Amino acid sequence: MALGFVRAGFETLLANEWDRAASDSLRANITQRVLNCPIQEIGTFPKADVVAGGPPCQGFSNLGERVPNDPRNQLWRHFFRCVRDAQPKVFVIENVPPLLKSAEFEEMRRMAERLGYDVASGVLNTADYGVPQTRKRAIVIGSRVGKATMPAPTHVDPRRVNLLNAALPRWRTVRDAIGHLPIDPDGRNWHVGRNPTAKSLARYAAIPPGGNRWDIPAALMPECWKRKTSGGTDLFGRLWWDRPSVTIRTEFYKPEKGRYLHPVANRPITHLEASLLQSFPPDFEFCGSKSQVGVQIGNAVPPVFAREIAEHVTQLLGMSVARPLMRIGG
């Protein structure tokens, strides 16, 4: 999110990130103004034109247990504590789609309205905004300088072209993002592979373009998969060259977690490939171990998507030239 806003001309006044490795990445690429601590430990927040962030989403995620009383569901209150202190003209929240159907979201809306904000919300597909990935995210925008609205798509699904959107570029694909990289990982700039077993290599080789775990011969299939005859069609799936990727999650390097096999190579995608599918620039400097960087890549708001949101915020602010301040909260 921070990178997208900076690339749209915003200056980061303050960033908050509790994860140490992610904080190091923020410092290496965005700003030294990073508080590496839980947001609960911040006493007061400085004034800013924009507050943008993503309160933890695990309590709302379809991948979790969706526990109604999950304490992580309440960290959005500290985001709004920041809004009260900073008094931004616009705020932006990014989260998982189930947030918008939660009781917490209705409370968020009421709180924002009491603070004087008009609120708009929606589930946006990042592929509609130039990201080579069909990642759906809930976006909430609050404005006290006019009516809040959502950014218009900049790209279109080639299967849904009509007279109204025909002038838009088509969705970006996996080939657009990673087709130029060496098929064999060279170890440079996070283009690093795993060390699979012979059985894993045989399983990879059995998956055709667009295939999944059901293409694995019975002799190579784990017993648990044989017993589970439904669901999980993306598990051990192979990406398509001519489509956007599926959602990049934090363990994209494990094909048993989703459709993360390279379109033609018999291996999972590398960290570099995952970051490019998330629309990070190739020169972004990730800090931390392989697993820590995987978490950063999978949890990130795609920077190209964030930039489109930031450009829209600029329009709401009526500042085509000025460089308003920004703060990342949550």
N, C-alpha and C positions, 0 to 999 in steps of 0.2 A: 504494500500500500504506500509506504513512504517513498519508494523509488518512483512509482507512477506519478505521485503528486509533485515530487521534485522535478521530474522531466516535463511537467506541465507548467513549470515556472514558480512553484511554491517554495518557500524556505521553511525548513523544519526548525521550529522554536524549541520543541522538547519531544523526545521519544521515550516511551516506557516499554520495557520488555523484561520479563522475569527470567527468561532462559539465557544463560551466560553466553553460549555459543552464538545464539541469534543476536544478542547485544553486540558481540564482537563483529558480526557481519554488518550490522547497522553502522558501527563506528568506521569500519573499513570502507564503506561505500556511500554513506548518506551524511552522517553528522557525528560529532563527538558529544552532542547534547543528549545523551542516553542515560536514563536512570534504570539500572539493572536491579530491579526489585519488584515484588508484588505491588500492584497498584494500590492496595490497601495501605501500604506504608508511606505513600505520598501525602503530605499534609495539605498543601494547597497547590493550585495550578496557576500558571501565568495567563494573562489575557492573550487571546489569539483570535484570528478571523475565522479559522476552521479547526474543528476537532474531528479527527477521523480515526477509526480503529475497529478492532474485531474482538469483543469480549469472548472468552472461551466458549466453544460451541459443543464440547463433548456431551453436555447434558441434554442438548437438543438433537444431536445427530441420529440419523437412522441407523448408523453403524454401532451406536452404543445401546444401552439399556433404556434410554429415555426415562430416567428416574425423575418423577415430578419434583422431588425435594433435593435434587442434586445441588450441593452448595455452589457449584460452578455456575449454575443458572442465575445466581444472584450477583455476579461480578459486574453485570451491566449497571448496577446501581452506582458503582464507583465511576463508571464512564459518565453517568449523568452528574455525579458530583464534580467531575472535571468540567462538564458543560456549564454547570452553575458558576464555577469559579472563573473559567475562561471567557464566558459570555460570547461565544462565537456567533458570527452571522449565519453560519451553516455548520451542521454536523453530519457525519456519514458513519453508518454502522454497516459492517459486512458480517454475514453469518451464514449458517446452513438454512435451507428452505423451511424446515419444520419450525424454526423460530416464529415465523409469521402466523402460525396457527396456535401458538402457545398463549397461556394466560399471562406470562411475563411480557409478551409483546404488547398486549392490550394495556398493561400497566405502564410500559415504556411510552406508548403513545399518549396516554393521559398525562404522564409526567412532563413530556415534551410540550404538550399543548399548554399546560399550566405555566411553563417557562416562556411561553410566547412564540412557540414554533409551529409552523404549518408542516405537516408530515406527509411524505409520500413513501410508498414501499412497493417492492415487487421482487419476483424471482427472475433473475437475468441469466442468460446463457452466455458464457464468456466467448464462445465461438462467434456470437453475433457482434462482437466488438474487436475482432481481429486476432484472437488467441487461437492457436491450433489445437483446441481442446474443448470438448463439450462439458464444461464444468458449470453447474447451475448453483447460483448463490443468491441468498436473500440480501437485498440492499435497502437500507432505510436512510432517507435524506430528510433532515429537518432544516427549515429556513425561517428566519425572522426578518428577511429583507424582501419578501414576496412569496408567491406560491411555490411550494416544493414540487419538483417534477423529476421523472426518471430520464436518463440519457437515451437518446434514440440510437438504434442499432447502426453500426457502420459497415457490417457485412451481412450476407444472406446465405442461408442454406440453399445449395444449388437445386434441391428438390422442391423448394418453395418459392421459386422466382415468379413474380407477377408484375403487372404494369406499374405498381406502386414502388416496388423495390428493385426493378431490373437494372437500375444504374449502379447499385451497390456492388462492390467486389464480392466474389464468392468466398465462402469459408476457407480459411487457411488449413492446410493439411499436414499430416505427419511428414510427408516428403518435403513440403516447404520448409519445415522447421529443422529436420535432421538429415535430410537426404544428401547433404554435402559432406557429412562426417565419414571418417574411415569406418568400414564395416567391422573391422577388428579393432577393439578399443586399444588406443596407444598409450593410455595412462596419463595423458596430458590434459590439464584443465578439467579434472574430474571425469574425463572419458575413461572410466575405470570399470572393469568387469568383475565378475565373481569367479570362484573356482568350483564349478559344478562337478558333481560325481558323474561317472559314466552313465548311470541310470538316468540322471537328470538330463544329460545331453541327449540320450535316446528319446526321452519324453519330448524335449524341445523339437527334435527332428521330426517327430510324428505329427506335429501341429501344422496344418496347411495355412495359407493366407486367410485370415479371418476365422480360423478354427479355434477350438477351445479344448477343455479337458476330455470331452466326449470323443475326441479323435485319437486319444491315447489307446494303444492296444491293451487288452485285458491283462496281458502278462506284465505290463509296465505300470498299470494303474494301481494306486494305493487301495488297500482293502476298504478304507472308510469311504472313498469315492464310489467304489462299486456298490456299496450299500445305500448311498444317497443318490437316488435316481432322478432327482428333480432339483431345480434351482442352480445357482452358481454358473451361469453360462459364460461369464467373463473369466472364470478361474482358468489359469493356464492358457489364456487367450492370446492370440497373435494380433497385433495392430495391423491396420490397413494403410498402405501408402497414400491412398487417395481420399482419405477421410481425416477429420480431426481425431486426436486421441480421446480415449475415455478420461475420466477424472484422474489426475495424478495425485495419489495419496502418499503417505509418508513411507510406506514400504514397497514402493514401485519396483525395487530391485528383486522382489520375491514374486515370481509368476504365479505361485499358489494363492496370492492375494488378489489377483485380478488380471485384466488383459494388458500385460506388460511385456510380452515377448516382442522383440524387434520384428518389423514386417518381413524380413527375409533371413536375417542371421539367427542361428540357433543359440540364442541367449536372451536374457532380459535386457531392457533398456538400461543405459548407464546413467550416472548422476548428471552428466553433462546433457545427455539427450532429454532426461526428465526436466531439467531446468529450462531448456529451449522450448519444450512443449508447454511449459508454464509461462513462456514468453520473457524469461530473463535474458538480458544481453549476454553474449558469450564472454565478455570481460568482467562479469560480476564476480567479486572475490568472496567466496563462501569460507567461513571460518568454522573449525570444529572437526570432529571425527566423521567417518562415513555415515554412521547412523545419525549423528547430530545434524549433518548437512541434509540427509534424507528427510528429516523432520522439517527442517526449514523450507526445503523445496515443496514438500507435500502440503504444508500448512499455509503457504504463502497465498496472498491475493495475486493473481497474475499481473505483473507490472503494466502490460499493455492495457488490460482491462481497467486497472486503477487509474491509468492516465486518462482514459476516456471519461471516467467518473470525475476526475479532477478538472478536465476541460469543461465538463458540464457545470461543475461547481463554480468555475470562473464566470460562466455565463450568468448563473444565478446571482453572483456577487456584482455583476455589471462591471468587471475589471478586466478588460481585454489586454491591458498593458501592465497594470500594477502587479506586484508580487506579494500577495498577502501571506501572512504567517500561517503555519500549520502545526498541529500537534497530533502525535499518534497516541491514542489511549487504549488501555485494555491489555 
